[in-house]
């Protein structure tokens, strides 16, 4: 189970630790590497980024970015962004994720999107964003976390 800690970071499954906003790249990679293979990647407007896949969930971790308002003069050099995305086909997510991703005691990928959004509202926390569902019957496919 992943647990979203708004403004703090992400608790990783299997006791792998916590991805805390502000931690250095090497420490973030080390924590994620205990779960899955880490791959360096490139993301526009970031100084560093890496990804990993864990049981049908794709993690994207970035640092050295502008702040959440896009101000480059307020760069966050360490861990600043985490995205968890379900690895789903073109048909979209029609069933719960195998691994829970919990925000305020709600598994955001474990229930239909409308139910999750009704409970959490469309803006669950200023540093957490949930996309609109692809269809009324579908499940959410992504959650994004950013440093406060």
N, C-alpha and C positions, 0 to 999 in steps of 0.2 A: 504494500500500500504506500502510495505517495501522499503526503499531507502538505497542503499549501498553508504557509504561515505568512499572511499578508504583511508586507513591509519588512519581513525578516528573510524569507527564502522558501526552501522546499526540503521537507524531510524525505529522504530516500528510503526505499524498501530494504528489508533484510539487514537492518542495522548498519547500512552503508554510511550513515552520517547525515549531515545537513548541508545543503548548498545555501550558504548564507551570503546575502548581498554584501559586497565589500571584501569578500575573500579573494585571494590571488588566483590567477588562472591555474597554476600548477596544483594547488590544493583542491580546486573544483574538479579538475581532470582526474585527480587521484581518487576522489570520492566516487565519481561516476564510473571509473574504471573497475571498481570492485563489483559492479553490476553487469557491465557490458563493455564491448569494445568501443573505445573513444576514437572518433575520426575528426581531424582538424577540418575546418570548413571556412568558407568566406561568407560574410554577411555585410552588405553595404552599410557604411557609417559605423562600423565597429572596428576596434583594433585587434580583437581576437574573438574566435568562435570555435566551438566544437559541437559534435553531435554524437548521439548514441541511440541504439534501439534496444528497448527492454520489453519483452513479452507483448509485442503489438503496439507499443507506445514509442514515439520518436521524441527524444529530448534534444533541444537546441539551447545551448548555453553561450552567452555572449558577455563581453566586457569591453572596457575602454570605449564607452559610448557617450553621446550627448545625454543630458538628463531627460526625464520622461516628457518634458515640454519641448524637446528638440533643440535646446540651447547648447551649442557646441562649446561655448566658453564656460560651461558648468559640467565638464566631462567627468564621468565616473570611470576611473581607470580599472578598478577591479570588477568582480561579477556584478552585472547590472540588469541582465535580462535572462529569463528562462521561459521557454515555450514547450509545452507538452502537447503533442498532436497524435491522434489515433492514426494508425496505419490502416486506412480503409480503402476499398476499391472505388470505382466510379459510381457505384450504386449508393455510396454513403454508408453511414453507420445506422444500422437497423436493429442492433442488439447491444446489450451492455458490454463494456470493456472487460477483459479478463482480469485486469489489475485496477483496483480502486484508486481514484485520484480524489482526495477528500478536501473540501473547503467548508469550514464551519459545520462539520458533521454531516455534510451532504456529499455523496459520491457523484461528482459532476458528469462522469461518463457512465454511471450505473443506472440512470433513470432517463426517461424521455426528456428531451430538451425543454419542452414547455413546462414540465413539472419542476425541473431544476431552476429554470429562470423565474418561475413563480415564487419559489421559496427564497432564492438568493437575490431577487430583483435583477434588473439589467445591469446595475453597477454595484457589484458585491463589495468592492473596496477600491479606493482610488488607484492602487497599484496592481489590481487584478482585472483582467478583461476576459469576457466570455463572448464569443461571436454569436450572432443570431443563428438559430437552427436552420438547416437546409430545407426541412419540411416539418409539418406539424407532428408527424409520426417518428421523426428521426431523433437521434441522440447527438449531443454536442461532440465535436471532433477536436476541439482545441481549447486550451487555456493559456493565457500569457501572464507572467508575473514580472514586475519591474521593481527596481530599488525605489524607496520612498523619496 
